[in-house]
Amino acid sequence: MMVRLRHWLHRRRRAQRYALLAALLRNQALTRAQALRKQREDLGRIVAFAAANTDYYRDRFAQVPTGTDGECAIGDLPLLQKQDVSRHLDGLLARGVDRRQAQIGHTGGSTGKPLAFWYDEAKHELMRAGMCRSYMGSGWRPGEKILNFWGARQDTVAGGVFGAGLDDFIAAEKTIAAHEYTARQLRDWAAAVQAYRPTLLQGYASILAELARFVVAHQLRMPRSLLGVYSTAEVLDGAQREIMERAFGCKVFNQYGSREIPNIACECRHGNMHVFTDMVYLESLPEDGDDRLIVTSLTNRLMPFIRYDIGDSGRLIDGECGCGWPFPLMAMGMCRKNDLVRTRSGKSVHPAYFNRLLYGLTQIEQYQFIQDEPGRIVLNVVAPAPLEPGIPAALRQSIRRDVDAQMEFQINYVAEIPRTVSGKHRFVISRCA
């Protein structure tokens, strides 16, 4: 009864979200051929819209060769790099947009490049509708409980993506701010799962794996209500998946997306990663022995992202899946690998905290936090000029206030930041045991 009542109230409160979810579920019923045909049509429409309605793409596409039919191949269009987004933020915004309805969002960039982007309520609601569709692949239905373990502090305050309040209560969704934790907090979180009895858990891969290790080590019983664990924001490796499934007694579903382009792909119940062709056009370009992912949002007419070099690796896969989804398959590469930062007192701090520190500092071209010992962290920065004098002091003050009062902090200016063996950039590296 309570599930149905909450669902009814939430549908009334978020009518746009549920209308978008209904459209996404209709797309899910298409055949593979129909889904790919729709994707091609959507791609042509978003490219034409961007060229006609944004200053940036009007100028960038002007020199692209076209065929006798006046159209061009997607591979002939230039890539959109993160530095292009930083330098042309206003030029990428569609002309005629009411800026009172648009907001600036930030991502520190899992590949180490701070980024700002425009978003509005329509994009937010489509993102949440896409998340609901992914959840339904586990058997979850709207109105059933979700418990989030989230590492980004700004998402867990009022007004954030998972901000607490009446809306989350009606949606049967609860969020635990997990940007840092201790052994005692892990025990409290396990107790929260037991008491809340959610249908789904969702959160950062490293956080969920740490909680799972605690649950297994202490032989804690998790609720039978759990149908799935949705891992996001970071690379999910095999060891993390195994310990989560062992601890929570249900399947783990890997998700792929970003703040600027959410809902790129998700695992189905058969364990295959599907690309949501009704939301994105995904390319995989070979480069130096790796496969670089290039993504185009098919739905964002506020600030189009066309052939965006997202900074992640992965490859497209031929073949079918027995789950019934019409969407093609992909495999993720080793991207977005993060480390936990340790304090001398034994506290573990999620790397999203350090990522968040640099929001808005778009003069930084690249960065990387390095921790070689507990209680000390170094920020390596690539920037055309030194940061303003007050910025290092403000960063140090924030770290000592939020992380540890004795934490040592140092900034180094470097010419370049080396990549991992897989060719990706990690924005936080901890070498502490």
Order of alpha helices (4+ residues) and beta strands (2+ residues): alpha-alpha-alpha-alpha-alpha-beta-beta-alpha-beta-alpha-beta-beta-alpha-beta-alpha-beta-alpha-beta-beta-beta-beta-beta-beta-beta-beta-beta-alpha-beta-beta-alpha-beta-beta
